[in-house]
């Protein structure tokens, strides 16, 4: 009987852990998705600004690409 009690307790604990893991699953909402898109746009804009700066520097030094 003691083994049956331990098995039942183990099953309850494992079920609780699985339920907790499922509840912690990351679910993105519309604001988080929009924020990620804004981040991507900011990175892209920063890269474009760097490229433009490099072209301006090259032109100022007489190096045309």
VOPAGU-2260 file (C-alpha; in pm, 1 decimal, decimal comma):
REM VOPAGU-2260
SITE   aa  ch    i         X         Y         Z
SITE  UNK   A    0       0,0       0,0       0,0
SITE  UNK   A    1     285,2     237,1      67,6
SITE  UNK   A    2     409,9     192,0    -289,6
SITE  UNK   A    3      64,4     276,4    -423,9
SITE  UNK   A    4      58,1     596,5    -215,6
SITE  UNK   A    5     402,0     700,3    -341,6
SITE  UNK   A    6     299,5     630,7    -701,4
SITE  UNK   A    7     -16,3     835,2    -661,6
SITE  UNK   A    8     174,1    1121,1    -499,7
SITE  UNK   A    9     433,6    1111,2    -776,2
SITE  UNK   A   10     160,8    1117,3   -1041,0
SITE  UNK   A   11      -7,7    1418,4    -878,0
SITE  UNK   A   12     321,5    1607,1    -848,5
SITE  UNK   A   13     414,8    1533,3   -1211,5
SITE  UNK   A   14      70,9    1645,0   -1328,4
SITE  UNK   A   15     107,0    1969,1   -1134,9
SITE  UNK   A   16     450,4    2032,1   -1285,5
SITE  UNK   A   17     324,2    1968,1   -1637,9
SITE  UNK   A   18      29,6    2200,2   -1581,2
SITE  UNK   A   19     265,5    2469,5   -1451,0
SITE  UNK   A   20     494,3    2433,3   -1752,8
SITE  UNK   A   21     199,2    2460,4   -1989,4
SITE  UNK   A   22      79,3    2771,6   -1806,6
SITE  UNK   A   23     421,4    2934,1   -1842,3
SITE  UNK   A   24     429,1    2883,3   -2217,7
SITE  UNK   A   25     527,6    3206,1   -2389,1
SITE  UNK   A   26     234,4    3350,4   -2578,5
SITE  UNK   A   27     297,5    3666,2   -2776,5
SITE  UNK   A   28      25,8    3923,0   -2787,1
SITE  UNK   A   29     -23,8    4180,9   -3061,2
SITE  UNK   A   30     175,1    4447,4   -2873,0
SITE  UNK   A   31     477,2    4220,4   -2832,7
SITE  UNK   A   32     467,0    4132,5   -3202,8
SITE  UNK   A   33     442,3    4502,1   -3292,4
SITE  UNK   A   34     735,1    4579,8   -3061,8
SITE  UNK   A   35     949,3    4318,9   -3234,6
SITE  UNK   A   36     864,3    4469,7   -3572,3
SITE  UNK   A   37     962,5    4814,8   -3443,9
SITE  UNK   A   38    1292,6    4671,1   -3319,3
SITE  UNK   A   39    1361,3    4516,1   -3660,0
SITE  UNK   A   40    1282,2    4845,2   -3832,8
SITE  UNK   A   41    1514,5    5034,7   -3597,6
SITE  UNK   A   42    1800,9    4793,2   -3666,8
SITE  UNK   A   43    1743,1    4819,6   -4040,3
SITE  UNK   A   44    1731,8    5198,5   -4026,0
SITE  UNK   A   45    2054,3    5203,3   -3823,4
SITE  UNK   A   46    2226,7    4988,4   -4084,1
SITE  UNK   A   47    2109,3    5218,8   -4363,2
SITE  UNK   A   48    2237,3    5523,9   -4174,3
SITE  UNK   A   49    2576,6    5353,8   -4130,6
SITE  UNK   A   50    2593,6    5275,7   -4502,8
SITE  UNK   A   51    2506,4    5635,2   -4589,9
SITE  UNK   A   52    2771,4    5761,4   -4347,8
SITE  UNK   A   53    3031,4    5534,6   -4505,1
SITE  UNK   A   54    2941,3    5660,7   -4853,3
SITE  UNK   A   55    2967,3    6021,5   -4738,4
SITE  UNK   A   56    3306,4    5952,4   -4582,2
SITE  UNK   A   57    3428,7    5777,1   -4895,6
SITE  UNK   A   58    3309,2    6065,6   -5113,4
SITE  UNK   A   59    3480,5    6316,4   -4885,0
SITE  UNK   A   60    3805,0    6118,8   -4915,2
SITE  UNK   A   61    3771,1    6096,9   -5293,5
SITE  UNK   A   62    3694,1    5725,4   -5297,8
SITE  UNK   A   63    3385,6    5661,1   -5508,1
SITE  UNK   A   64    3221,6    5321,1   -5502,5
